[in-house]
Amino acid sequence: MKSKDFLIVMMVVTVTIVGCSKKSETEPVAKTADVEAASVPKAPIAPQTYEASAEELLAARLPESEASEGWIRLFDGHTLYGWEITGAANWRVEDGSIVVDDGAKCLLCTAVPWKDFELTLEFDADATTNSGVFLRTPLEPEDPKLDCYEVNIAPNDNPFPTAGIVGRQKADGDTNDAVKGDWRTMTMVMDGNDLKVSIDGKLVNEYTDSIGLGIGRIGLQHNSGRVAFRNIRLKPLGMSSLIDEELSKWTKYPKMPGEFTVNGDGELLVKGGRTQLESKDTCADFVLLAEYRLAAVEMNSGIFFRCIPGAEMMGYECQLSNEIKDGNPLAPADTGTGGIFKRQDARVVAGEADQWTSLLLVAHGEKIAAWVAGIQVSNWFDDRKPDENPRKGLRVEPGTLMIQGHDPTTDAKFKQILIVEIGS
């Protein structure tokens, strides 16, 4: 490590990846993130090491106007954090892009799965390249006609040229004007059984699946030829609000110190603590979007999930804390916003005191990940033994949400809390 101000990310090329990075409670995950190797690569492709400064990561944050709509970056422009390589190909980061041009046919997949979303990216492919973007895919799809949606990047002599959905439906017109060095934009809207694909802002493919597929990962494909991807962004769809004037979807605990109120602007105010606001409904797998504001840098709050109903914050905790050590955003003072308390620190503290900041939290089975201001800050796989209480072990069963008033100094606001369950 060149200095404490750099985040080091190791990427290991693997044949099969079974989960995202697993970290102990004491390992300094804010500075190191490894993608686990399930077996030795079959090809002599060296592991990649990436270095990113706090300034580079923070510069990749999205404007709050976009992050508050749920937009996140799946690729931070510097590392492959949050991605898993499923085969021995030379996936790498070059000049702010993800590039591949050699090795086994395989996917580079998101560590967490997604269901309904808008996905936009730029790609640059050679004229003869065969690649694609896989939606709702398993790590190793066997037949794209059945177990995923493959939006192709391919020449005109391919049965499904660029923007065609492989084995399902061709795109309209000639979509294959790409040459090396010519960046093009592809946008995919996956909503229920409907998939819409646009190239450079023009809608070229509308497909409805009569059967439909459940949740799955997003994958970038290496098949043949060179391809590069950049500006990969996603927005989840179908989210609904949990905040109304009466807080009708929540249970208060008036005997606990602190209070929860909604002001005239519809903002949830959290004053004092130790106290909690508990959702009336339970959920297990979900995407949650919160826009929060902490009045001072030393203030602390949290969003608990899969909680034991009625208990005192007995759940996983997604931390809300903007405090850092020695002025270094790569060193959270108390887990950092988007970190999973006592499990994995945020790799960078992306929020700021007394500023509105958006947090996107994804929980699916053993996988938990969070983005702050559009940048992924945590990527944790819970490999503990099952336990009813997430403080003690793995809980995948539904539980309540809780908003925390941490202590008497807590002064937090939530402009919005939105959620969508994502199921299997």
Rosetta blueprint (number, residue, H / E / L):
1 M L
2 K L
3 S L
4 K L
5 D L
6 F E
7 L E
8 I E
9 V E
10 M E
11 M E
12 V L
13 V L
14 T L
15 V L
16 T L
17 I L
18 V L
19 G L
20 C L
21 S L
22 K L
23 K L
24 S L
25 E L
26 T L
27 E L
28 P L
29 V L
30 A L
31 K L
32 T E
33 A E
34 D E
35 V L
36 E L
37 A L
38 A L
39 S L
40 V L
41 P L
42 K L
43 A L
44 P L
45 I L
46 A L
47 P L
48 Q E
49 T E
50 Y E
51 E E
52 A E
53 S E
54 A H
55 E H
56 E H
57 L H
58 L H
59 A H
60 A L
61 R L
62 L L
63 P L
64 E H
65 S H
66 E H
67 A H
68 S L
69 E L
70 G L
71 W L
72 I E
73 R E
74 L L
75 F L
76 D L
77 G L
78 H L
79 T L
80 L L
81 Y L
82 G L
83 W E
84 E E
85 I E
86 T L
87 G L
88 A L
89 A E
90 N L
91 W L
92 R E
93 V E
94 E E
95 D L
96 G L
97 S E
98 I E
99 V E
100 V E
101 D L
102 D L
103 G E
104 A L
105 K L
106 C E
107 L E
108 L E
109 C E
110 T E
111 A L
112 V L
113 P L
114 W E
115 K L
116 D L
117 F E
118 E E
119 L E
120 T E
121 L E
122 E E
123 F E
124 D E
125 A E
126 D L
127 A L
128 T L
129 T L
130 N E
131 S E
132 G E
133 V E
134 F E
135 L E
136 R E
137 T E
138 P L
139 L L
140 E L
141 P L
142 E L
143 D L
144 P L
145 K L
146 L L
147 D L
148 C L
149 Y E
150 E E
151 V E
152 N E
153 I E
154 A L
155 P L
156 N L
157 D L
158 N L
159 P L
160 F L
161 P L
162 T L
163 A L
164 G L
165 I E
166 V L
167 G L
168 R L
169 Q E
170 K L
171 A L
172 D L
173 G L
174 D L
175 T L
176 N L
177 D L
178 A L
179 V L
180 K L
181 G L
182 D L
183 W L
184 R E
185 T E
186 M E
187 T E
188 M E
189 V E
190 M E
191 D E
192 G L
193 N L
194 D E
195 L E
196 K E
197 V E
198 S E
199 I E
200 D L
201 G L
202 K E
203 L E
204 V E
205 N E
206 E E
207 Y E
208 T E
209 D L
210 S L
211 I L
212 G L
213 L L
214 G L
215 I L
216 G E
217 R E
218 I E
219 G E
220 L E
221 Q E
222 H E
223 N E
224 S E
225 G L
226 R L
227 V E
228 A E
229 F E
230 R E
231 N E
232 I E
233 R E
234 L E
235 K E
236 P E
237 L L
238 G L
239 M L
240 S E
241 S E
242 L L
243 I L
244 D L
245 E L
246 E L
247 L L
248 S L
249 K L
250 W E
251 T E
252 K E
253 Y L
254 P L
255 K L
256 M L
257 P L
258 G L
259 E E
260 F E
261 T E
262 V E
263 N L
264 G L
265 D L
266 G L
267 E L
268 L E
269 L E
270 V E
271 K E
272 G L
273 G L
274 R L
275 T E
276 Q E
277 L E
278 E E
279 S E
280 K E
281 D E
282 T E
283 C E
284 A L
285 D L
286 F E
287 V E
288 L E
289 L E
290 A E
291 E E
292 Y E
293 R E
294 L E
295 A L
296 A L
297 V L
298 E L
299 M L
300 N E
301 S E
302 G E
303 I E
304 F E
305 F E
306 R E
307 C E
308 I L
309 P L
310 G L
311 A L
312 E L
313 M L
314 M L
315 G L
316 Y E
317 E E
318 C E
319 Q E
320 L E
321 S E
322 N L
323 E L
324 I E
325 K E
326 D L
327 G L
328 N E
329 P E
330 L E
331 A E
332 P E
333 A L
334 D L
335 T L
336 G L
337 T L
338 G L
339 G L
340 I E
341 F L
342 K L
343 R L
344 Q E
345 D L
346 A L
347 R L
348 V L
349 V L
350 A L
351 G L
352 E L
353 A L
354 D L
355 Q L
356 W L
357 T E
358 S E
359 L E
360 L E
361 L E
362 V E
363 A E
364 H E
365 G L
366 E L
367 K E
368 I E
369 A E
370 A E
371 W E
372 V E
373 A L
374 G L
375 I E
376 Q E
377 V E
378 S E
379 N E
380 W E
381 F E
382 D L
383 D L
384 R L
385 K L
386 P E
387 D L
388 E L
389 N L
390 P L
391 R L
392 K L
393 G L
394 L E
395 R L
396 V L
397 E L
398 P L
399 G E
400 T E
401 L E
402 M E
403 I E
404 Q E
405 G E
406 H L
407 D L
408 P L
409 T L
410 T L
411 D E
412 A E
413 K E
414 F E
415 K E
416 Q E
417 I E
418 L E
419 I E
420 V E
421 E E
422 I L
423 G L
424 S L
